[in-house]
Amino acid sequence: MQNIKMIVTDLDRTLLGANDKIISDYSINVFKKCMAKGIKVAFATARPKRVTVQFLEQLPADAVILHNGAVIYIGEQQVFYSGIPSNITKNILQSISRDFPEATLSVEIDDVFYANFEAEFHDSNNTWTYTILNKLSECLPDNDKPAEKIIVGLRSLNMMTENSNDVVKYFEKYLTDDLYVEINSERFLFIMNRKAKKSLAVKFLAEHYGYDMSEIAAFGDDYNDVEMLKECGIGVAVANAIDEAKTAADYICESNDGDGVAKWIEGNLL
């Protein structure tokens, strides 16, 4: 096993339990052993900052990649940001609303969640606060702040059975050249800046710390983890991962509910 200097792990469906959405005590202990050996630890998640802080309180990671790479923190300092300009955000929301009046739409702006529906979130400390807007594109804050990401609920569009690639291609017509579309396994469509990718964020951290990508081990389960799993020195997918993530990975570990990430680290890196 090559010399690993940094571990990057996804949270939901990878490190967190499926039902309790927490990091187990066993996993925390394993990661703290890594940190004691000088191995950097980073979280890479689609989550926003406000609902990731709780995990940093459990396990003070060296760095955290938020919104799939749109925002990067090293310690308490934000070192990278890449969003969608305010005018572009509103244009996209207006266009999708026009073509799909029934669409459930939401947007993250400056760590606040705005939606045109009553959202239900189940989290360990109920930190998923949000603002409901009847006409999302017209009622966003008038402060010209960029959006971290735009989210479209595909269930509301009856696109559940369509090919994911076809859905992505369809929604690309709403985008400017510097944006891209991605779908997750729960059938949410994300619109983000092309610089907002986990793989690019990991490269940013590698350059910051002076590491080669071959010295990084990554763990994940979903579409947004695929490039990261391919490009790091070691890519590990959990047993409950989608097939695309498993194909991209070098190894498969136990599921998130079986502390698969921590067990793999303890058995192979410690």
C-alpha positions as CSV (number, residue, x, y, z in Angstrom):
1,M,0.0,0.0,0.0
2,Q,1.5,3.3,-1.1
3,N,2.3,6.1,1.4
4,I,-1.0,7.9,2.0
5,K,-0.7,11.5,3.3
6,M,-4.4,12.6,3.1
7,I,-7.7,10.8,3.4
8,V,-10.8,12.4,1.7
9,T,-14.2,11.0,2.4
10,D,-17.7,11.7,1.4
11,L,-20.3,11.9,4.2
12,D,-23.8,10.8,3.3
13,R,-24.1,7.1,2.4
14,T,-20.3,6.8,2.9
15,L,-19.1,7.8,6.3
16,L,-22.5,8.6,8.0
17,G,-24.9,5.9,9.0
18,A,-27.9,5.5,6.7
19,N,-30.5,6.1,9.5
20,D,-28.8,8.0,12.3
21,K,-26.7,10.3,10.0
22,I,-23.8,10.4,12.4
23,I,-20.2,9.4,12.5
24,S,-19.8,6.4,14.7
25,D,-17.5,6.5,17.7
26,Y,-15.4,3.8,16.1
27,S,-14.9,5.8,13.0
28,I,-14.0,8.9,14.9
29,N,-11.4,6.9,16.8
30,V,-9.9,5.5,13.6
31,F,-9.7,8.9,12.0
32,K,-8.1,10.4,15.1
33,K,-5.4,7.7,14.9
34,C,-4.7,8.8,11.3
35,M,-4.4,12.4,12.3
36,A,-2.1,11.5,15.1
37,K,0.1,9.8,12.5
38,G,0.2,13.0,10.5
39,I,-2.3,11.9,7.9
40,K,-4.6,14.8,6.8
41,V,-8.3,14.3,6.9
42,A,-10.8,16.1,4.7
43,F,-14.6,15.8,4.2
44,A,-16.0,16.1,0.6
45,T,-19.7,16.6,0.6
46,A,-22.6,18.1,-1.3
47,R,-23.9,19.5,2.0
48,P,-23.7,23.2,2.9
49,K,-21.6,24.5,5.7
50,R,-24.4,24.9,8.3
51,V,-25.2,21.2,8.3
52,T,-21.6,20.1,8.1
53,V,-20.4,21.9,11.2
54,Q,-21.9,19.2,13.5
55,F,-19.5,16.6,12.0
56,L,-16.5,18.9,12.3
57,E,-17.4,19.2,16.0
58,Q,-17.3,15.4,16.2
59,L,-14.1,15.1,14.1
60,P,-12.1,18.3,13.5
61,A,-11.1,17.6,9.9
62,D,-8.1,19.5,8.4
63,A,-10.2,20.6,5.5
64,V,-13.8,20.4,4.2
65,I,-15.1,20.5,0.6
66,L,-18.7,21.8,0.5
67,H,-21.4,21.9,-2.2
68,N,-19.4,19.3,-4.3
69,G,-16.4,21.6,-4.5
70,A,-18.0,25.0,-4.8
71,V,-16.6,26.0,-1.4
72,I,-13.4,24.8,0.3
73,Y,-12.4,25.5,3.9
74,I,-9.0,24.7,5.4
75,G,-9.6,25.0,9.2
76,E,-11.7,28.0,9.7
77,Q,-10.6,29.8,6.6
78,Q,-12.5,29.7,3.3
79,V,-9.9,29.3,0.6
80,F,-11.9,28.7,-2.5
81,Y,-15.3,29.7,-3.8
82,S,-17.0,29.1,-7.2
83,G,-20.6,29.9,-7.7
84,I,-23.3,30.9,-10.2
85,P,-23.8,34.7,-10.8
86,S,-27.1,36.1,-9.4
87,N,-28.5,37.1,-12.8
88,I,-27.7,33.7,-14.3
89,T,-29.3,31.9,-11.3
90,K,-32.5,33.9,-11.7
91,N,-32.6,33.3,-15.5
92,I,-32.2,29.6,-15.1
93,L,-34.9,29.4,-12.4
94,Q,-37.3,31.5,-14.5
95,S,-36.7,29.3,-17.6
96,I,-37.2,26.0,-15.8
97,S,-40.3,27.4,-14.0
98,R,-41.7,28.4,-17.3
99,D,-41.2,25.0,-18.9
100,F,-42.0,23.0,-15.8
101,P,-44.5,24.9,-13.6
102,E,-44.8,21.9,-11.3
103,A,-41.0,21.7,-10.7
104,T,-39.7,21.7,-7.1
105,L,-36.8,24.1,-7.2
106,S,-34.3,25.2,-4.6
107,V,-31.1,27.2,-4.4
108,E,-28.2,27.6,-2.0
109,I,-27.1,31.2,-1.6
110,D,-24.6,32.3,1.1
111,D,-25.4,29.2,3.2
112,V,-29.1,29.8,3.1
113,F,-31.5,27.3,1.5
114,Y,-34.4,28.8,-0.6
115,A,-37.2,26.7,-2.0
116,N,-40.5,26.9,-3.8
117,F,-41.9,24.0,-1.7
118,E,-42.1,23.0,2.0
119,A,-38.9,21.0,2.4
120,E,-38.7,18.1,4.9
121,F,-35.2,17.3,6.2
122,H,-34.3,14.6,8.6
123,D,-31.0,15.4,10.4
124,S,-29.6,14.6,13.8
125,N,-29.8,18.1,15.1
126,N,-32.5,19.7,12.8
127,T,-30.1,22.2,11.3
128,W,-31.7,22.2,7.8
129,T,-33.4,25.6,8.0
130,Y,-34.9,27.0,4.9
131,T,-36.9,29.9,3.4
132,I,-40.0,29.1,1.3
133,L,-40.7,31.3,-1.7
134,N,-43.8,31.1,-3.9
135,K,-42.0,32.4,-7.0
136,L,-38.4,31.4,-6.4
137,S,-36.8,33.3,-9.3
138,E,-38.5,36.5,-8.4
139,C,-38.1,36.5,-4.6
140,L,-34.5,35.6,-4.1
141,P,-32.5,38.1,-2.0
142,D,-31.6,41.2,-3.9
143,N,-28.0,41.3,-3.0
144,D,-26.3,40.0,-6.2
145,K,-24.7,37.2,-4.2
146,P,-23.9,34.1,-6.4
147,A,-25.5,30.7,-5.7
148,E,-23.5,27.7,-4.7
149,K,-25.9,25.4,-6.5
150,I,-29.4,25.1,-8.0
151,I,-31.3,22.0,-7.3
152,V,-34.2,20.5,-9.3
153,G,-36.3,17.6,-7.9
154,L,-36.7,15.2,-10.8
155,R,-39.5,13.3,-9.0
156,S,-41.7,16.4,-9.5
157,L,-41.1,16.2,-13.3
158,N,-41.9,12.5,-13.8
159,M,-38.4,11.9,-15.1
160,M,-37.7,8.9,-12.7
161,T,-37.5,6.3,-15.5
162,E,-35.6,8.3,-18.1
163,N,-32.0,7.7,-18.8
164,S,-29.8,10.0,-16.7
165,N,-27.6,11.0,-19.6
166,D,-30.7,12.1,-21.5
167,V,-32.0,14.2,-18.6
168,V,-28.6,15.8,-18.2
169,K,-28.4,16.7,-21.9
170,Y,-32.0,18.1,-21.8
171,F,-31.2,20.5,-18.9
172,E,-27.9,21.7,-20.5
173,K,-30.0,24.0,-22.7
174,Y,-30.6,26.2,-19.6
175,L,-26.9,26.6,-18.8
176,T,-24.2,29.0,-19.7
177,D,-20.8,27.6,-20.8
178,D,-19.3,27.8,-17.4
179,L,-22.0,25.6,-15.7
180,Y,-22.7,21.9,-15.7
181,V,-25.5,19.5,-14.6
182,E,-25.2,16.4,-12.4
183,I,-27.7,13.9,-11.1
184,N,-27.4,12.0,-7.8
185,S,-28.7,8.6,-6.9
186,E,-31.7,10.1,-5.2
187,R,-32.8,11.8,-8.4
188,F,-32.0,15.3,-7.6
189,L,-30.4,17.4,-10.4
190,F,-27.7,19.9,-9.5
191,I,-26.6,22.9,-11.5
192,M,-23.1,24.1,-10.5
193,N,-20.1,26.0,-11.8
194,R,-17.7,23.8,-13.7
195,K,-15.0,24.5,-11.2
196,A,-17.2,23.1,-8.4
197,K,-16.3,19.4,-8.5
198,K,-14.9,17.2,-5.7
199,S,-12.1,16.0,-7.9
200,L,-10.9,19.6,-8.6
201,A,-11.3,20.4,-4.9
202,V,-9.1,17.5,-3.9
203,K,-6.4,18.7,-6.4
204,F,-6.6,22.1,-4.9
205,L,-6.0,20.7,-1.4
206,A,-3.2,18.5,-2.8
207,E,-1.4,21.5,-4.2
208,H,-2.0,23.5,-1.0
209,Y,-0.4,20.8,1.1
210,G,2.3,19.8,-1.4
211,Y,1.0,16.3,-2.0
212,D,0.8,14.3,-5.1
213,M,-2.6,12.9,-6.0
214,S,-1.1,9.4,-5.7
215,E,-0.7,10.1,-1.9
216,I,-4.4,10.6,-1.4
217,A,-7.0,8.0,-0.5
218,A,-10.7,8.8,-1.4
219,F,-13.9,7.2,-0.2
220,G,-17.3,7.7,-1.9
221,D,-20.6,6.2,-3.1
222,D,-22.3,8.4,-5.7
223,Y,-21.9,10.1,-9.1
224,N,-20.2,13.1,-7.7
225,D,-17.5,10.9,-6.2
226,V,-16.6,9.0,-9.4
227,E,-13.9,11.4,-10.7
228,M,-12.4,11.7,-7.2
229,L,-12.2,7.9,-6.8
230,K,-10.5,7.6,-10.2
231,E,-8.0,10.4,-9.8
232,C,-6.7,9.8,-6.3
233,G,-4.0,7.3,-5.6
234,I,-6.5,5.0,-3.9
235,G,-10.2,5.1,-4.5
236,V,-12.5,3.1,-2.3
237,A,-16.2,2.7,-2.8
238,V,-18.5,1.5,0.0
239,A,-20.5,-1.7,-0.6
240,N,-23.8,0.3,-0.9
241,A,-22.3,2.6,-3.6
242,I,-23.8,2.9,-7.1
243,D,-22.2,0.7,-9.8
244,E,-20.5,3.6,-11.4
245,A,-18.6,4.4,-8.2
246,K,-17.7,0.8,-7.6
247,T,-16.3,0.6,-11.2
248,A,-14.2,3.7,-10.7
249,A,-12.8,2.5,-7.3
250,D,-9.7,0.4,-6.7
251,Y,-11.3,-1.3,-3.7
252,I,-14.7,-2.0,-2.2
253,C,-15.2,-1.8,1.5
254,E,-18.1,-2.6,3.8
255,S,-21.2,-0.4,3.7
256,N,-21.6,2.8,5.6
257,D,-23.8,1.1,8.2
258,G,-20.9,-1.4,8.8
259,D,-18.3,1.4,9.3
260,G,-16.7,0.3,6.1
261,V,-14.5,3.4,5.6
262,A,-13.0,3.2,9.1
263,K,-12.5,-0.6,8.9
264,W,-10.7,-0.3,5.5
265,I,-8.5,2.5,6.9
266,E,-7.6,0.5,10.0
267,G,-6.9,-2.6,8.1
268,N,-4.9,-1.0,5.3
269,L,-3.4,2.3,6.4
270,L,-2.9,2.0,10.2
